[in-house]
Amino acid sequence: MSRLQTKLVEHLHDAQREPAVADPRGILPAADLAAIRTEGLTKEFGKRVALDHVDLRVPQGVVFGYLGPNGAGKSTTIRSVVGLIRATSGLVEVLGHDVARDRDAAQRLIGYLPGDFVAYPDLTAAEYLHHLTCLRGGAGASAIPVLAERLDLPLDRRFGSLSHGNRQKVGIVQAFMHEPPLLVLDEPSTGLDPLGQREFLAMVREARDQGRTVFLSSHVLSEVEAVADVVGVLRGGRLMFTDSLSNLQRQALRRIDLVFGNAPPVEALRRARGVHEVVVTASTAHVRVEGSTAELLRAAAPYGVENVRTHEADLGDLFLGWYGEGGES
Ligand SMILES: Nc1ncnc2c1ncn2[C@@H]1O[C@H](COP(=O)(O)OP(=O)(O)OP(=O)(O)O)[C@@H](O)[C@H]1O
């Protein structure tokens, strides 16, 4: 992180001095108010268009998974939302606060984990986190040991001597500890071991179950599948679509293995509605099917099916299709 960015992040913590309530005037935000709303969000770096008229609406109380290939513009969106960079044009609102006009009020509501999280190398994790609670007017101090224990983070070690994964845990703790209504997390599970990742996902679900909103960018599809309610896909600076995870899973191809007594009836299986692919090994047909498997099973039944193994719908192929071209050029 550059010196300028470090200063901007410090400003962000300073803005969080006020208690993290959704409306500092004590009026709760209307339930239909979006946690994040962008309209025509465009960001140009010189001639490079990083974001091109992005219209995003993240409702309150959901986990929103923001996906896209390298260079698609995820971090640029996130840095625009948390007020670290100014949009070239378009609107960004956080719980009704215009980030350009009312940045401090917006930042007060956000817990932010940057993609390149760093802290002062000579401070211990505990000293650094307590330093942040001071900047934030004391909010979150009591949560530090609790979150550190959950994530198995050694608080007494100097930040500069921590492993990559443990540094990331410091970043996660500082984002969560003051219980902000909106968490904005850029590639949050980078470097976490499986236990750390599991605990982190549990923290995300708990935040959501408390009615808070989590906006996270990720390359880890399994993580998004495990935790997101809504998915948005960005390509080449354009938002391709947003949809609920359950809708996407319905579209995803299901894998089903059919074991026959004799050679599998490949042609009959291929003709069944929704079947995309049939691969045969010995007496087993490995079939990939879209939507319901009823038609496939009806087609297979006359040929003496001895066993059926079904697998969870896999978003992987959909994901690779979405990624395609559209990263950095
Ligand atoms: N400060 C900057 N100056 C110039 N170009 C930038 C700057 N920040 C980002 N970009 C460009 O904007 C585009 C989007 O970058 P961004 O970091 O938002 O992508 P990303 O989706 O987060 O990628 P990744 O998955 O690799 O983190 C890229 O082409 C990048 O080179």
Ligand as a Chemical Component Dictionary entry (heavy atoms), coordinates in Angstrom:
data_LIG
# 
_chem_comp.id                   LIG 
_chem_comp.type                 NON-POLYMER 
_chem_comp.pdbx_formal_charge   0 
_chem_comp.three_letter_code    LIG 
# 
loop_
_chem_comp_atom.comp_id 
_chem_comp_atom.atom_id 
_chem_comp_atom.alt_atom_id 
_chem_comp_atom.type_symbol 
_chem_comp_atom.charge 
_chem_comp_atom.model_Cartn_x 
_chem_comp_atom.model_Cartn_y 
_chem_comp_atom.model_Cartn_z 
_chem_comp_atom.pdbx_ordinal 
LIG N1  N1  N 0 -4.227  3.116  -9.602  1  
LIG C1  C1  C 0 -4.358  2.626  -10.830 2  
LIG N2  N2  N 0 -3.772  3.217  -11.883 3  
LIG C2  C2  C 0 -3.928  2.745  -13.140 4  
LIG N3  N3  N 0 -4.681  1.669  -13.451 5  
LIG C3  C3  C 0 -5.293  1.033  -12.441 6  
LIG C4  C4  C 0 -5.166  1.463  -11.076 7  
LIG N4  N4  N 0 -5.904  0.631  -10.299 8  
LIG C5  C5  C 0 -6.444  -0.284 -11.125 9  
LIG N5  N5  N 0 -6.079  -0.039 -12.397 10 
LIG C6  C6  C 0 -6.503  -0.817 -13.575 11 
LIG O1  O1  O 0 -7.912  -0.963 -13.503 12 
LIG C7  C7  C 0 -8.302  -2.256 -13.945 13 
LIG C8  C8  C 0 -9.101  -2.940 -12.843 14 
LIG O2  O2  O 0 -8.219  -3.248 -11.762 15 
LIG P1  P1  P 0 -8.748  -3.887 -10.411 16 
LIG O3  O3  O 0 -7.580  -3.938 -9.471  17 
LIG O4  O4  O 0 -9.962  -3.169 -9.963  18 
LIG O5  O5  O 0 -9.162  -5.362 -10.876 19 
LIG P2  P2  P 0 -9.562  -6.628 -9.989  20 
LIG O6  O6  O 0 -10.809 -7.189 -10.596 21 
LIG O7  O7  O 0 -9.622  -6.264 -8.558  22 
LIG O8  O8  O 0 -8.346  -7.598 -10.284 23 
LIG P3  P3  P 0 -7.665  -8.754 -9.370  24 
LIG O9  O9  O 0 -8.620  -9.892 -9.371  25 
LIG O10 O10 O 0 -6.409  -9.046 -10.134 26 
LIG O11 O11 O 0 -7.405  -8.162 -8.011  27 
LIG C9  C9  C 0 -7.017  -2.979 -14.317 28 
LIG O12 O12 O 0 -6.819  -2.831 -15.699 29 
LIG C10 C10 C 0 -5.943  -2.218 -13.565 30 
LIG O13 O13 O 0 -4.707  -2.278 -14.225 31 
# 
loop_
_chem_comp_bond.comp_id 
_chem_comp_bond.atom_id_1 
_chem_comp_bond.atom_id_2 
_chem_comp_bond.value_order 
_chem_comp_bond.pdbx_ordinal 
LIG N1  C1  SING 1  
LIG C1  N2  SING 2  
LIG C1  C4  DOUB 3  
LIG N2  C2  DOUB 4  
LIG C2  N3  SING 5  
LIG N3  C3  DOUB 6  
LIG C3  C4  SING 7  
LIG C3  N5  SING 8  
LIG C4  N4  SING 9  
LIG N4  C5  DOUB 10 
LIG C5  N5  SING 11 
LIG N5  C6  SING 12 
LIG C6  O1  SING 13 
LIG C6  C10 SING 14 
LIG O1  C7  SING 15 
LIG C7  C8  SING 16 
LIG C7  C9  SING 17 
LIG C8  O2  SING 18 
LIG O2  P1  SING 19 
LIG P1  O3  DOUB 20 
LIG P1  O4  SING 21 
LIG P1  O5  SING 22 
LIG O5  P2  SING 23 
LIG P2  O6  DOUB 24 
LIG P2  O7  SING 25 
LIG P2  O8  SING 26 
LIG O8  P3  SING 27 
LIG P3  O9  DOUB 28 
LIG P3  O10 SING 29 
LIG P3  O11 SING 30 
LIG C9  O12 SING 31 
LIG C9  C10 SING 32 
LIG C10 O13 SING 33 
# 
